[in-house]
C-alpha cells in the first residue's frame, strides 16, 4: 500500500478530495492497513459503514470480475503472461 497507493493517490488528487473504495477483504482490514488508512486517509469509511457484497457500491466485483472469471474458469495457466493472453 505504501509503495503503490500513496504515490498514486498523491499525484492526481493533490489538494482535492477523493474517495478511496475498498471491499474489506480480510487483508484490507489488517492492523497494518488500518494504521496506513488512519494516518493518510482520515475519514475513510470503516468496515461498519460499508455494506458487504453490495453490487451498487462495488460494481467491479459483480460485473467485470465475474465476466473475466467466467472466461478463465476450468483452465489452468503456467504463467501470468498466459493468463493475460486468455483474458
N, C-alpha and C positions, 0 to 999 in steps of 0.2 A: 504494500500500500504506500509506504513512504517513497519507494523508488519510482512508482508509476503514477499513482493517483494524484499525489500532491503536486508534482511538477506539471502534470497535465491540467489540473484544475486551476493552477495559479496563472497560467498563460492567458487563455481567452476570457477569463472571468475576473480579472484584476479589478477590484473595487466595485464589482457588480454582483448582485445576489444570484445564486443558482441553487437548484435542488439536487442533492445527492441521493439517488434512489438505490436502495439495495434490498435484497429479498430476505434477509435474516436467515440465510442458510447457517448451519451450526458454526462454521468458521467465521462468518460475518459477525457473530456475537461473542467471539473470543475476547478475553480481557485485554489483550494487546490491541485488538481492533478498536475496542471501546475507548482505550486511552487516546489513540490517534483521533478518533471522532470527537471526543470531548475537547481535545486540545485544538484541533484545526477546523472543526465543523460544529461550533457550538449551535445548539438549537436544532440539531438533526432529529428526525422522527425516530423515537425509540421503538423497541420491539412491541411495547404495549400499545402504541398508537398506529401501528402499521398492520392492516389486515393480512392474514396468511392466505396464500393461494388465491389472490384476487386478480381475475383476468382484466379488470378495469384499470388496476393500478400497476400491473406488471405484464403488459401485453406480450413482451418477448417470450415469456415462459409458455404462453398459451397459443401462440400462433407461429412465429418464426422458428423457435426452437423445436416445436412439435413437428413442423414440416421437415426441418433438417434431420431430426431423429428418425422420421419415417423413411427418409432416403437411405439411411445407413444401417438401419436395424437388421439384424440377422447376418451381418457381414463382419469380418474382422480385417484389420489393416495392419501392415507391418511397419508403417512409418506415418509420421504426421503428414508428409507430402502425399502419400497415397490416400489418406483420409480427406485432405483438402481437395484432391482431384475428384473424389467421389461426390463431394458436396458441390 
